Amino acid sequence: MVSRMGRRTNLAPYLFLLPAVVLMLVFVYIPVIESFRFSLFKWNSFSPEWTWVGLGNYRKLLPDPIFWQSIGNNIWYAIISVAIQVFLALMLAALLESHAVGRRLSTFFRTSLFLPAVLAITIVGVTWQMLYRPDTGLINQVLHVVGLDSWTRAWLGEERTAIFSVIAVSQWQSLGYLMVLLIVAIRAVPRELYEAARIDGAGIWRQFRDVTVPGVRETTLVLVIITVVGAFKVFDVVWVMTAGGPNHASEVLGTFLYRTAFRDDEMGYASAIATMLFFITFALAAVQLWAGRSGKDA
Amino acid sequence: MSASIHSRRGILKLGLAAGVAAAAPVALGGRIAPAARAQEQVTLRFFHKWPEPEQIAFYQGVIDAFQAENPNIKVQMDAVGDEPYKDKIRILMASGDVPDIYFSWAGEFAWKFARAGRALDLTSAFNDTDWKDNVVNSATEPYMWDGKLFGIPMRINAKFMAYSKAKFDELGLSAPTTWDEFLAVCGAMKESGLTPISFGNQFPWASSHYVGDFNAKLVANDVRMADYRLEADADALFIDPNYVEALSRFKSLNDEGYFNNSPNGISHDQARTAFIAGRSGMIYLELEEFVNLAESPMGQDGFGFFQFPSGTGGAGDQKLITGAPDGFMISSATKYPEEAIAFLKYLTLPKNGKEYVKQLGIPSASVGAVTEENAIPQVVEGVNQIAAASGLALWLDTDMNTKVVEAYLPGFQALLTGSKDPQGVMDDVHNAAVEAQTDQSDQ
């Protein structure tokens, strides 16, 4: 049975995987390792010589208040994103798929919630900048009209609100996208389970809790990982809207890394930030994968 | 060593390409023919920070004319905006893939390239030739490093306080010449319910122009230069109390309500729009922006300007104007130095300078380029005032080590939100300067 033919067929999948593996090696794994090596030197884009500093960049990084400010903002980003983009999206998805919402209305909501996801991030950023403007922005004007003048503020210009204003834009943009993925997952749950639940007298909430949620568990787990890792890697929307300002209040690891590398021109230090960022996202993904798997085994 | 550096750069290039998405879309030049032929086909790569269509049209026009005269040279232009340029030129430097001719701000930004041996020494090509007669010589000064010339100015820019003539007339105000008079003008506007000054500081280079001006006029020149160049003793860097006074004056404009609400929440362009729309009386503008006012509904006759009297009574030079030439440098690694010099020489010919002013309304650094015929009166007057000034105080954010700048800029935003006081900001600046000085001496 285990003939030459058999061995040849066993080799084929690996040959097909090879190009992808090579590309990953060249564009992901080697740069990751190189980035770690770079972080052991003090160097900039002009310097002909690199000075070996060992773990010096890391020793400098750990007490750096901007580093912790960035991590704090990334954590906020992750918490809010998981709550809204995964859990709120799941509820909305279940609602739109349930019989509570009519077919046409469901399509309408699905499309309108999905729409922001197809817009380019710079357009979204600039548009929201206008909405957030302190004097002529729509948000403050609406607050003014409804008599909530005390709530108006320079959303992107104040240290306390800047990061949350940016996070809100991300939620607005991505909610619909994740919701659609969850709708697909919900549709894959066998209809009979819902029927059986209904016959057993389960209401909408019980159906959601005991059929939908376990049914989309795998998808949800993947989305949580993607969202959390994405929240730690976020760069574009922050850079476009506040560039990490004012006074580093909305700095995230991505902008901190970029600023250090391409503004301050401290490539070694930036590589150390990149390495930390890699370990953080790697660890988060590992923990979640592990948590997900152990749950399934149990 | 060079081999290992080279491979490092190669890998870095990959890393950057993967990490910073689409960071440097600089067109790679055409294939370069092997050397040693008199009439070989040469491709020069030309990279600058003016991607606006009207700018591109001007440069393309010059390039076409140059190529017609020099059929063996092809110039390939690429441009990105002002903010991204700061990052992209560094990425290109790091990757070793440097364009033959590239834009650089004057002062420290340019000297950094000179120090690292990345810029071609143009001294002999410039001196004792007609090139020297074609370019405003004082504008070359900020491109001199260690007695050598590394850059050629393309245009001259400076900052003035522009005001709405209608608002000034309405309130019976006239252009102030001292700090107290300036405050009185602001006070009168505020009293009448008008926002005195439009100010957008979402990207804090905008405050660096204010503070740069305060510093130049309040801090003694030799002290300031020693600090900016990091030549002072480490404990003495940026500790002159006049720096604190500079920030205090800046902060007072905000505290008194002379700026619009929340400058950190709006961009400079939005502030300019607000000024044009008549929502304020004044705005601190670059000379090159005058054309935007003239072409707006405000019109050429709608605005006047004066030098910002920021430093009355200060220890600095009151006759300095904040501004700088903008210009180009040639890569020291270029394979075609002669051709690159020829192009730069052509670009800065007075006829092209005149065309520049005519098409773009921006003062060129070519001799005699700005005239009554091709520029609005305010620009002509602005250029005259620059000529009469004792010198230019360069943009603060391109005139010092980036580390010091990165301590200053967030500090400006913090001053405006009140989360830091002037002394606190200067403490950060001092610490950053000490660190930057140590780095420089390490290299």
Interface residues (C-beta under 8 A of the other chain):
Chain A: V26 F27 V28 I30 P31 E34 S35 F38 K42 S45 F46 S47 P48 E49 W50 T51 Q129 Y132 R133 P134 D135 R153 A154 W155 L156 G157 E158 E159 T242 A243 G245 P246 N247 H248 Y258 R259 F262 R263 D264 D265 E266 M267 A274
Chain B: I5 R8 I11 L12 L14 G15 A18 G19 V20 K86 D87 R90 I91 M93 A94 K112 F113 R115 A116 G117 R118 N201 Q202 F203 P204 N260 N261 S262 P263 N264 G265 I266 S267 Q270 A274 R279 T402 K403 E406 P410 G411 Q413 A414 L416 T417 S419 K420 D439 D442 Q443
